[in-house]
Amino acid sequence: MGLLLAMAGRAQVPTLLPGQWELRQISFVASQTVPPDVLERMDNPEVAELNEEMAAGVAQLRVEFRPDGTYLFAVQRPGQPPRTEVGTYAVRESQLLAQSPDTEGGSSFDGQRIAQLSRRKLVIELVVGAELPGVIEEMEYRRVSK
């Protein structure tokens, strides 16, 4: 928590970010230089299944970013126990800096980049890494009306 508090002086909470957001779709975006074998590995059956569950309304992934720099992330999927994550966050140059000390592996949002933010739409990107070089995972959220 100390690092996030130290960063808070230089980081901020974008005006449009606070509120409840529901994940609508996960997709992978590849640069033009990605080799064919990486393109084949982008076909992820787990992500496809989650996208189908969200489209059918049987899975729900929601995050509430609060103006005070805290967040609550809740996941409900068929056949799995509900999961919640609480933590703190700030944004510096479109990068989410997040901590969730009570969550195994830390925050689900730390290091992700806000690619698009409007009143109704939030797109967060994450560089996949060495397993899929040149590939970005995009998570598209829609604001939940109260």
C-alpha positions in Angstrom: 0.0 0.0 0.0 2.9 2.3 0.7 4.0 2.4 -3.0 0.5 3.2 -4.2 0.2 6.0 -1.6 3.6 7.4 -2.7 2.5 7.3 -6.3 -0.8 8.9 -5.4 0.9 12.3 -5.4 1.7 11.9 -9.1 -1.2 9.7 -10.0 -4.9 10.6 -10.1 -8.4 9.2 -10.6 -9.8 10.2 -14.1 -13.1 12.0 -13.8 -15.0 9.5 -15.9 -13.6 6.4 -14.3 -15.5 6.2 -11.0 -18.7 4.0 -11.3 -19.7 0.5 -11.9 -18.5 -1.2 -15.1 -19.5 -4.6 -16.5 -17.1 -6.6 -18.7 -18.7 -7.2 -22.1 -15.9 -8.8 -24.1 -12.3 -9.9 -24.0 -10.3 -10.0 -27.3 -6.8 -10.3 -28.4 -5.2 -7.8 -30.7 -2.0 -8.6 -32.6 0.5 -6.3 -34.3 1.2 -6.9 -38.0 4.6 -8.5 -37.2 3.2 -11.4 -35.2 4.2 -14.8 -36.7 1.6 -17.3 -37.7 2.3 -19.7 -34.8 1.5 -16.9 -32.3 -1.7 -16.1 -34.2 -2.7 -19.8 -33.8 -2.1 -19.6 -30.1 -4.3 -16.6 -29.7 -7.3 -18.9 -30.1 -8.0 -19.3 -26.4 -10.9 -21.6 -25.6 -11.2 -20.3 -22.0 -11.6 -16.7 -23.2 -14.1 -17.8 -25.9 -16.2 -19.7 -23.3 -16.2 -16.6 -20.9 -17.2 -14.3 -23.8 -20.1 -16.7 -24.6 -21.2 -16.9 -21.0 -21.2 -13.0 -20.7 -23.2 -12.7 -24.0 -25.7 -15.2 -22.7 -26.0 -13.3 -19.4 -24.9 -16.3 -17.2 -21.4 -14.8 -16.3 -20.9 -11.4 -14.8 -17.7 -9.6 -14.1 -18.1 -6.2 -12.6 -15.8 -3.6 -11.2 -16.7 -0.5 -9.2 -14.0 2.1 -9.3 -14.7 4.6 -6.5 -13.7 8.2 -6.4 -11.6 7.7 -3.2 -9.2 5.4 -5.1 -10.7 2.0 -3.9 -12.3 -0.6 -6.1 -14.4 -3.7 -5.8 -14.2 -6.4 -8.4 -16.8 -9.3 -8.4 -16.9 -12.4 -10.6 -19.8 -14.7 -11.0 -19.5 -17.7 -13.4 -21.5 -20.9 -13.8 -20.1 -23.8 -11.8 -17.6 -21.6 -10.0 -17.8 -20.0 -6.5 -18.3 -16.2 -6.6 -15.1 -14.3 -6.2 -14.5 -10.7 -5.0 -11.4 -8.6 -4.9 -11.0 -5.3 -3.1 -8.1 -2.9 -3.4 -6.8 0.5 -4.1 -6.0 2.1 -7.4 -4.6 5.3 -9.1 -3.9 6.2 -12.7 -0.7 7.6 -14.0 -0.4 8.4 -17.7 -3.3 6.0 -18.5 -1.6 3.2 -16.5 -3.6 1.6 -13.7 -1.6 1.2 -10.5 -3.5 -1.1 -8.2 -3.0 -3.2 -5.1 -5.1 -5.8 -3.4 -3.1 -7.2 -0.5 -5.7 -9.8 0.4 -5.9 -11.3 -3.1 -3.6 -14.1 -4.1 -1.4 -12.9 -6.9 -2.3 -9.2 -6.2 -4.6 -6.9 -8.0 -6.3 -8.0 -11.3 -5.9 -4.5 -12.6 -2.3 -3.5 -11.7 -0.2 -2.6 -14.8 -3.1 -2.5 -17.2 -3.5 0.5 -19.5 -6.7 2.5 -20.0 -6.9 2.6 -23.8 -10.4 4.2 -24.0 -12.6 5.9 -21.5 -15.9 7.6 -22.1 -19.1 8.0 -20.1 -20.3 4.6 -21.2 -17.3 2.6 -22.4 -14.0 1.6 -20.8 -11.4 -0.4 -22.7 -8.4 -1.7 -20.7 -5.4 -3.3 -22.4 -2.8 -5.7 -21.0 0.4 -6.8 -22.8 0.1 -10.6 -22.8 3.8 -11.2 -22.5 6.3 -13.8 -23.5 3.7 -16.5 -24.2 2.1 -14.4 -26.9 4.7 -11.7 -28.0 3.3 -8.8 -29.9 -0.3 -9.5 -28.6 -2.4 -7.2 -26.4 -5.5 -8.5 -24.4 -8.4 -6.0 -24.6 -11.2 -5.9 -22.1 -14.2 -3.9 -23.0 -16.4 -2.7 -20.2 -19.8 -0.9 -20.3 -21.0 1.4 -17.5 -23.7 -0.1 -15.4 -26.7 2.2 -15.0 -28.0 2.6 -11.5 
